[in-house]
Amino acid sequence: MEMGTAKEMVGKMPAPQALGEEGEVIAYLRSPVAIRERCQELFEMVVAERSPHFNCNLSQLERVADYVIEVMHEQYPDLQIPFHSRWRHFEAGGIPRLAQLDEKLAGLTPTQKAAAKYDLAIISVLLDAGAGDRWHYCEQDTKLVFKRSEGLAVASFQMFCQGTFASDRHQPLQVDAQRLQALTEQELAQGFQANLENPLVGMTGRLNLLQQLGQVILASPQMFGEQNPRPGNLVNFLLAQVKNNQLAAQTVLNAVLEGLSDIWPGRIEIAGVNLGDVWYHPAVSNDGLVPFHKLSQWLTYSLLEPLQELGVEITGLDALTGLPEYRNGGLCLDLGLINVKNPNIFSQSHSVASEIIVEWRALTVILLDYIAATVREKLSMSAEELPLVKILQGGTWTAGRKIAAQLRAGGIPPIQIESDGTVF
C-alpha cells in the first residue's frame, strides 16, 4: 500500500491488510506491545546509522544511569519512590493539597472518593500538555508561583476545588459532561490566570479537548454512567473487571484508550476510529504507524493510585512503557545517549508529526527501558522492587528537568516542539 505524508495521512486510511482485520489492527496499535515493537524498529534504524537525523551512543548508558541514580537518591534517599503520576504534582511546593482534598471528600464512601479523584486526575492530565516557558500560575492561598507541569497541576486542582467543572454548585467536587461542554475559553483562561502578559500555549486545544471529553462521556454510558455522566464513573467500570482483588495496569490503559479515543483532534483514523497519539514514519514496516499514547499512559499511571486506595492490587506495571515526552527525551539528548546529525534541529521548532519528533520519541521509549534495566542492575533491585513507573518518577523525568536547567535558560527542552496543547 502506498503511503502519503503524515499530513496526508491524518484522517481516514484503509486498514493495513498485512496485520489482519481492522479491529485487530486498532487493538494492536493501542497496546504497549505495539509501542515497543514500532519504536524498536526506529531505534534499530538509528543504531544502524540509517537515520538522517540522529545517532545513538549506547556507551553513554552507564553515565546516564549513574546520573539518574544520583537524582533518585537526592529525591528519595530511602528509594521508597511513589508512582510517576499526576498526584505528585498536586503536592508542589510542599503543600499538603491531597490531605486537604481528603478532608473535603470525608463525607463520601470510598468508591465515591475514588470517583472524585478520577474526575480530578482525568481533567488535570488532559490539561497537562506543555505550558510554554512564559506562563506561570500564582496560587492565591499560598502566594507560591509555579510554572510548567506543577503550575498546570495546581491551577487545575484549584479549579476543581472551586467547582469550575461541576454543573451542581452544591456538589462542586466533581466533573460532569454537561459542564465540560459548556466551558468557555475565557473561563479556562481565567482559571489558569492566562492573558497576553502571561500566555499559556495551546489554550484553544485544551478547551476543545475538555469539550470533546464532555461529548464522549455522554456517548459512552457503559463506561461513564447513565445518570450524571462523569469521567469519575470510569472507576466503577474498572472495579467491575477486578478479579481476585487484582487488576492489570494494561486493563486500565485499554479503558482509557477505548473511552477517550474520540477526544483527540485531527488524528489518523482506521475505519472511523481515532487512533490518538499515533504518527506516521516511512521507515516503519506494514502501515508506517508508530503509537506512543503518552498522555493516555500518564493518565493510566495516575488512575492506579485511587484503585490501590480501594485495596486493589495492580499487576503488570512494566507492561506499560516509559513516557516519550521532552523531559525523558531531553535527558537522553543532553547526556549524549542520543546525538543529532544536523545542529539545525536545535534552532528550529518541529511539528509533533515530523519525522524528527517521531524518531526522538521512539528512541526515548526504548532507551528508557535500557536505562531502567541498567539502574536496577546497579542498585541490585528487581523490576518488582523498582518498576519503570518508579524509575520515571525518581528518576528520569526529574533528571531530565535538572540537566535542562543546567544547560539552558529557563530549563527549556533541547528540541523545540510546536504544541497544540494536546500531546506534550
N, C-alpha and C positions, 0 to 999 in steps of 0.2 A: 504493500500500500504506500503510495506516495504521500509524504508528509509535508505540510507547509511550514511557515514560520510560526513562532509562538503566538504572534498577534493573530495570524490567520486561524490558528487552532482554537482560540478562545471562542466558545460557542459549541454547537453540536459537532460531533465527529462520529464516524462509524466505529463500532467495536472492533478491535483487532482480532481476527479470526484465529490467529496463532495461539491465543490464550483461552479459546473456548467461548462459551456463551456470555452475553453482555453482563448478566447478573454475576457470573463468576469473576469477570474482569473487574467489575466495580468492587466486589468483596475483596479481591486480591489487592487492588490499589488502596484500599482502606486499611490494609494490615501492616503492622510493624515489619513483618517478613518482607513485604514488597519495598518498604522504605529502605531496609538494609540491602536487599538484593540490587535494587536500581542504583542506590548510592555507591555500592561496591563496584558496579560497572564503571562509574565515572572515576572512582578512586583508582582502579586498576589502569584506566586510561592515563591518568595524571602520573602515576608511578612509572608507567612505561614511556613517559616523555612524549605522549601523543596529544597533549593539550597545548593550545597556543597561549593559554592564559596563566597556568600555574605549574609548578612542580612541587614535589613533596619530599622533605628531607627527614626520613624516619630516624636518622641518627640523633635528632633533637628530642626524641620521645622521652628519654630519661630526664633530660633537663626540664621539660615541661611538667612531667610527673613530680619532680622534686619541688618545683615552684608551686604546684597545686597542693602538695602535702604541706608545704610551709604555710600557705594560706589557710588550709584546713586547721592546722594546729593553732594559728592565730585566732581564728573564729571560734573553734570548738576544741579547746585543749584536751578534753577527755574523749574526743572523737565520738561523742554522743550527738550525732548530726541528725536533724529532722529532715523531712522530705523537702525537696525543692518545689515549693508551691506558692500560691498567692498569699497564703496565711502568714508567711514570713514578712512580707512587705507591710502587712497591716500593723505590725509592731514597730515600724520605722521610728527612729528617734528614741527608742527605749520606752515608748508609751504603751501601757497595757490595754490596748484597744479591744483585744479579744476578750479579756476579762470583763471589760465594760459591756461588750456585746452580750456575753453570757448573762450578765445581770439584767439587761433589757429583755432577754428571752426567758427569764426564770420561770414565768408562769406557763410555759408551753410544755407539751410532752416531749420526750426525747426525739421522736420522729418529726414532730413539728419544728423543733430546734434545728434538726438536720436539714429540713426543707428550707428554712430561713437562711441557713448557711450556704446551701446550694444556690439560692437566689442571689446572695451577695457574691459568691465566688464566680458564678457564671457571668454576671454583669461586669464584674471587675476585670476578669480575664479578657473578655471581649473588648473592653476599653483599654487594654494594656499594650496595644501596638505603640511603636516608638513615638515619643513625645517631641523629639527635636531638642536641640541644645539651647534654645532661647526661652523655653517655658519653665515656669515654676509655680508651686502652689503653697500658699501661706495658710496653715491651719489656724482657724480662728481661736480655738480654746487654748492652744499651747503657744501660739505665735511662732512655731517652728516652720521653717521653709524647706520644701522638698522638691526635687526635680525627678525627671525620668520615671522609671517604674514605681519607685516609692511615692512620688508625687501623685501619679495616677491612682495608685492603690489608696492612699489616704483620702484623696478627693472623692473617689467612688465610694469609699467606706462612709464618709460623712454624708454624701448624697443619699446613700441607702438609709442611714440612720435618721435622716431628715424626712424620709418618705417620698423622695423625688420620683421613685419608680413604682409607687403604690397608688391605686385609684381610691382606696378607702383610707381617709385620713385618721380613722380610728384604729387602723391596723397598718401603721407605716412601715413596719419592718418586714416587708415582702415586696416582690416584684410581680406584676401581673401583665398579661398580654395587652389588655385594653390601654393601660397607661403607657406601655412601651410604644404602641402605635401612635399615640397622641403626642409623644415627646417632641419638642421643638429644638432646633439648633441653638436658639437663644437660651433655653433652659439649661442645655448641656454646657454651653459656653459659660454661663453664669456659675454652674456648679464647679467647673474647672478653673474659674477665675481667668478665663482666656479672653483676650482682646487684642487690639492692634499692637499695644505695647508689650503684651505677654502672649505671643502667638503659640497655639498648640497645633502641630501639623495633623492633617487628616481628620479635621473635625467633622466634615460632611460625611466621610467614610464611616466614622464611628457612629454617627446618628443613624445612617442608613442601616448599619449592622443591627442596632437595637430595634429599629422599626421592623426590619425583616424578622428579627427574633420574635417579636410580637405576633407576626403573621404565622410563622412556623409553629409556634406554641398552640395557636388556635387550630391549625390544620392537623395536629397530631395528638388528639385527646388520649390515645392509648399510652402515650409517654408523659404527657404534661397535664393530664386531668381534664375532665369534662366540666366540673364545677370549679369556678375560679382558676382557670388555666394559668399556670405559672411555671417558670423554669425549675423551681424548687421541687415540684412534684416528680421530677426525674428520680429523686431518691426512692420513692415508692416503687417505681418501675424497676430499679436496680435491686431493691430488697426482695422483690418477688423472684429474682434469679439467684439468690443466695442459697447454696446447698451445703449442708453440714457446717454451717456458720462460716463458709468460705466463699470468696468471690475473686475471680481472676481480674487483674488490672486491665487486661485486654477486653474483657466484657464491658467495663466502664468506657473504654475508648470506643468500642463498637457502638455503644448507645449514643455517645457524643457525636460521632461521625454520622450515624443514621438520623439522629434527631435534629441536628443543626446544619446539615449539609447545605440546605437551601438558603442560608443567610449570606453566603459568600458571594460577592458581586463579580459578574463578568468572568467567570472561570470556565475551564474546559468541562464539557459535559459528555457523557456517554448515555445514549438512549434517554435523554432528558433529565438525567441525574447529575447534579452539580458535584464535581469531584473535590472542590475545596482547594486546599493548599497542595495542588499537583501542577507540575510545569513540564514544558517540553524541552528536550535536549536531543539534537540529531544523532549523538553518538550512542544513545541508549537503544538496545535491541527491542524487537517487537514493535511497540507503538511509540517509543520515544518518550514515554511519560515517566516523570520522577516525582513520587509522592513524598511529602515531608510531614504535613499535619502538625506543624509546630504549635499553633495556638490550641489546637484540639488536644494534643498530648499535655501541654502545660495545664489546660483545664482539667484533664483527666487526673494528673498528679494532684491538683487542687481539690478534686472531689473525693479523693480517697480518705482524707482525714476525718470528715464528718461520718463516713461509714465506720471507720475504726472506733470513733467515739460511741457508736451504737453496738460495739462489740464484734463487728465483722472482721474476719481475718482476710487480708488482701494477699493473694498469691500471684506468682509470675511477674513480679515487679520489673525484672530485667528483660521481659519480652518487649516492653516499650523502648523507644530509642532516646538518645540524647537530643536536646533541643537545638535545631540548626538556626540559631539567631546570632546577632553580631557580637555578643559577649563571648560566647563559646568559640565562634569562628574567629573573632579578633584575637583571642588567646593563641590560637594556632598560628595565625599570621605574625603576631607581634613577637613570638618566641621562636620563629623560624622553622616551625614544623611544616608550614605552607609558605611558599615564596611565589611572588608574581614574576612573570616573564617580561612584562611591559609596565614600567613605573607609571605610565599614563593612567593605569587603572585607579591609582590613588587620587588623581587630580580631577577625575570626572565622577558624576553620580550615575548610578545604574538602575535600570528597571528591575523589579523583582523577577520579571520573566526573562531577563537576559541570560545568555549562556554563562557569563561570568558569575552572576549571583547563584544560579542553579548549581554550578560546579563548586563554588565556595561552600554552599550549604551542604552539598553531598559529601564533600571532604570532611566537613565538620562532624556529620553523623558518624562516619566510620572512624575518624580519629578520636572521637570521644570514647568509643569502645576500646580502642588501643590504650588511651590514657587511663581509663578505668582499670583495665587489666594490669597495667604497669603500677598504678597506685596501690592496688590490692596486693600485688606481689611484694612491693617494698614495705608495706605495712603488715605483711603476713596475715591478711584478713580475707575471708571468703566473700563471694558475691551475696550470700545471705546476710553476712555481718555488715557489708558495705555495698548495698545495691547502687546501681547507677544513679537513681534519683537522689541519693545522699551525696554522691560524689559531685553531682551538678550543684548542689546547694553549698557544699563545704568549702571550696570546691571550684570547679572550672568557671562557673558564672562569675563568682566573686573575684577569682584570679584574673579573668578577662577584663573586668572593670578596673582592677587595680593596675594592671600593666598599661591599660589605655590611659589612665590618669597620669601615669608617669611619663608617657611618651608624647601625649598630645593635649593641648589646652582644652579644657572642658571635658576631657575624657571621651572625646568622640570616637566612633569606631574607625578602623583603618580604611575601610572601603565605605564610601557614601552611597546610600540606597534611597531611591525615590519611594517614599512611603505614602500609601493611601490610607493609612490608619487601620488596615485590616490584616496585615501579615506579620510585621515585626512589632 
